[in-house]
Every structure is written in structure tokens, then in C-alpha cells.
Amino acid sequence: MSDEELAAIRARAEAATPGPWSVSDGEFVEQSGTYMAICRVNNPVVNDWRRGKTVDGGPGSNKPNKEFIAHAREDVPALLAENAALRVTAQQLNDLLVVVKDNFPEVFATINQAIDELASEEETS
């Protein structure tokens, strides 16, 4: 996952209303038609549309939350895939560290031997 993709996900998450959010099965009617409520945001500013107040550009409009919800279907799987890949890498690094730790004396001796051989070659040339 690129830095740009992570930045876009982070921006959507930070722009959305803080939780807690909860699932809602109720329907509500707005001036322009009937909409299915998919979640409830416990935030009086967001919920002020019921009193006819403007929120993010119009009654019932909450663009940052809409963007967050609309992208969740792609963001969550991408984040899970990234997490899985990072876990594999972390395990590989851990396995490598165990090998190095278990063989440190031999590795250290080999490095010292190579340094000594290089120094000897330089002295003879």
C-alpha cells in the first residue's frame, strides 16, 4: 500500500465524525425522498439536520462521513492485506534474528576473518 493510499484513508478517517457509531435499521424521510439509515452517529452537530440546520452543506448532508462510509468497502480490505503482509515481514525478520542470535559467534568469527584477510591483502599490495 502506497503512502498516498494510506494518507487518503487517514484523511477520510480523520474527517469523519468521531464515534461511537452504531448500526441503525430505521428509515427516515427527508425532503428530497426516503433514505435508509445505515448508522447512527452520536454527535449533536451531525444530528442537527432534524431541526433544519445546515450541516456540511445542507440538511442531512454530512460529506466526510459519507466519504468514509463509501470507501470503507475498499479501505478495510486494503488495510487488512497490508497488515497481513507486514506480519509476514515481521515474522521473517524475527526468524532471521533468531538465526543470527543462535549463530552469532560463528558469524562474528567469519566477519573478523574476512576483515583480517582484507587487511592482509592490503599489506601485501
N, C-alpha and C positions, 0 to 999 in steps of 0.2 A: 504494500500500500504506500502510495507516494505521500510526501509531506503535504502536497496540495490537497489530496483527498482527505487526509486527517484534519487539516486546517478547516476544510469546508464542513466536515462533520462536527468539529469542535464549535465552529461558529453557529451552526444550527442549534446545537445543544445549549450553548450559552444564551442564544437569543430567545429560546422558548421559555415559557413561564416555569418558574421553579415548582417542583412538586409540593405535596404529593398529588399525583393524578390517580384517578380511579376509573374503572370501567362503568359505563352507563348504557343501559338498554332502552332508555326512554327516548321518545321523539319530542321534538318541539317545532312549533310553526313560527317562521319568520315572515316578514312582509313579502319577500320575493318567492316564498314557497315552503315546502316541508323538507326538513333535513333530519337525518338520523344522527343523534348524538352518539359519538363513539367513546368519549371520555369526559370526565368532569375535572376541571381544574379548580382547586380550592384557592381562588385568588379573587378578591372583590373587584379589582380593576378589570380583569378579563370578564368577569360575570356581569359587569355593569351594562352590557348590551340590553339586558332585560328591562332596564329603566330608560332605554332610548338614548343612552350616552354613547359617544363615539369612542371606539377602541380600535387603534391601529387602522384608521381609515374609514370606518363606518360601523354601524350597528352590527354586532355579531362577527365582525371581521377581526381575526387575530392571525395575521400573516406569519409571524415567526413560529407559532405553534403549528399552523398548517404545513409550513415547510418542514418542520421537524417530523411531524407525523408522516407526511408524504414520502420522505426519504428514509424512514425507519426500515422499510422493507429491504432496501439495498444496503443501508449503513450497518445494520446489525449483522447480517451475514458476512459483510466485508471485515468488520471488526473481529468477528469470531474466527474467520480464516487467518487474519493477521495474528491473532492471539495464538492460534494453533501452530503457526509457522514459528513464532517467537519461542514457544515452548519447546519445539523440536530443536531449535538452535541452542537454547539454554541447556537442554539435556546433552546435546553433542559437546558443548563446551565443558559441561560438568564431567562427562566421560573422559574427555581429553585431560582435564586437570587431575583426575584420579590416576590416569596412566602416567602423567608427568610426576605426580607425587610419589607413586609407587616405584618409579624408575629414576628418581631424582639423582641418586648417587652415580648411576651409570651415565645418565645424561650429562651431569656436571663433569664427570671424568672425560667423556668424549669431547665436550666443548673445550676443556682445558688442553686435551691432547691436540686438538685441531689448532688452538692458539699457539701452542708450543711448536708445532710443525711449521706453521706460517712464520713464526719468529725465526726458526732455524733456516728456512728458505731465504728469508731476507738477509740474514747474517752471511750466508754463503754467496749471495749475489752481489 
